[in-house]
Amino acid sequence: MNKFGLFGKITAHTGQRDALVKVLLEAATLMETVEGCELYIVNILDSEPDAVWVTEIWRDESDHKASLMMGETKAIIQRGRPLIAGFGEQTKLCPVGGKGFLEA
């Protein structure tokens, strides 16, 4: 079975990036206990003061979809939604290996 990865950009309302990062880091903490989540990293770029990039690796796509149905995940999404101006690029990936990659 192939692993499932996502790399996505979330744009915060002007001046709200730090608050959005805080919410996404709460999500990252939750993901430490979620079955099938192997990587959840929150990233920022100095050149994009309102953007946050999230990198995820999952055991498979169904684990990712299941995580979105969890009550705790839904609550975090609800807290973050008012901070978000929009969603940019989102790329679905099929991770195959490298440092930190967990073999199936």
N, C-alpha and C positions, 0 to 999 in steps of 0.2 A: 504494500500500500504506500502511495506517495504522501509525503508530508505536505502541509498546506502553509503558505506564507502570505503575508500582506505587508505592503509598505504604503502608508497613506498620509496625506497632508490634511490637516485641519486648520482652518484660519479662524483665529479668535477675533472678537470685536476689538477695535483699537484700545490698547491699554489693558486688555484682559488676558494676555498670553500667560502671565505668571499664575493667575487664578486657574486657568484651564490646565496648565501643567500640573498644578497641585491636584486637581481632580483626576487627571490621567495617571498620576503617580499612585493615587488611591486604587485605581483600576489595576495598576501593575502589582500592587501589594495583594489585591484579591486574586489575581491570576496565579500567584505563587501556590495557591491551594486548589486551583481548578484543574480537573483531570484533562489531560491532553494539551495544555498550554506549556510549551517548552521555552518560549522566549516572548517577552513583552517589554519593549524598550521605548521610552519617550525621548525624543530628540528635538533640539532647537538649532536654528541657524542665526548667527549674528546679523546676517544680511537680510533676514526676513523677520522683523520684530513682532509680527502678529501670527506667525506660522508655527505649528507644532507638527512634527512627523512622528508617526508611530510605526515601529517595526515589530511584527509578530511572526512566530513560527508555532504551528500546531501539529499534533500527531496526524490529524486529517481534518478535512473541511467540516465534517459533521460535528467534531468536538468544538470547533469555532462557533458554528451555528447554535449548538446547545448552550454555550456560554452566554450567548445573547438573550437566552430565555430565562436565565437565572434572575431571581428577585434582586439580589445584590447588584448585579450588573445593570439591571433596569434602573435601579435607584441612582447609581453613579451617572448613567446616561442622562437622567432627568436633571441632576444637579449641574452637569456640564452643558446641557443644551442652551441655556440662556447666555453662555459665554461665547458661543460659536456663531461666527458670521457666515461660515460656509465650509463645504468640503471640497478639496481640490482633487488632485490626482490620487488615485488608488490603484495600485498594481497588485494583482494576484500572482504569487510566485510558487514554484515547486522547488523548495530547497533540496539540495543533493549532497552537501557536505561542507566541511571546513571546521575551523577552530570553534569549539563550543557546540558543534552540531551533535545531537544525540542520535545514535544509530537506533533503528527500530528493533 
